[in-house]
């Protein structure tokens, strides 16, 4: 079996409203799908993390750098391909966009392997530890509104996400520490006392400001405090984890086993959030998962992007061993963006219908059992939204 073609599909549309997080506002939704074709007619799908012009640049890396290395190779040789590409790109990028680009190709190779075997990816990894996974719905994005308007919006939106049946919810902050605490109070008010909410700072704070917000989150009993400081600030992470009761989470901006070894050995994370579409694909995710569990750090995957990314994560969440195990373990969660995303809701021939499953099944969603990722995208839809 040989790889005959690697094609990037960058999809894009204008969002109905501008959305923001602590670093920027954005008005377009983008997805970068990777399609790997073979001489036996089997096609695999993957996805690369990275919006807008990042997706366009990653397409350039796949077309110009990765594809020439990989065309003609056996798609079943996933680990051989991973190391060939990584070793030849190492001098030019051990993190960031080269790894995001490799991730999409690697995920597509796993989809092919599953289709060859006639088995879902979770079976190739070692089987399903669970057939359903609880879902948390994130929303509460920033808008160009004053703080009072945003506070009122966050109360209502948090209550609405809880009302949709999600198991927990997650909000953005980024107005500055004092106003951010008001937003967090609004979300606690919106969800009531007995419901988990999480806070995502997208690394906008200094360590000092993160302590100020983190102490408020202790009082509000937030479940986790995500990317409080810059991913490079290992000292800040470690000091926050020692000094705060709220769980410190992060890792979506970390790559491969060597990057993850460093942040795990630093002991700055209560919860690890690896991003399979960025850190190096499923092949590397499994090594990172093993490292996290070797450090007894629980994992809640970072999920962003289209239905391909969601399906990939459902396969991985099915196959994630319990840590440390028990009658009533803290189960992993699927991250689900509740804001407008056609690429998640309408891309597939048979949609996952996650909000409907969440509403009907106590906040949980079923793991797809078809071969590979267990989902197939609609080519007419891809054609329509190609950027
Ligand atoms: Ca995040």
Boltz pocket constraint, residues with backbone or C-beta under 6 A from the ligand:
constraints:
  - pocket:
      binder: B
      contacts: [[A, 200], [A, 202], [A, 226], [A, 227], [A, 252]]
      max_distance: 6.0
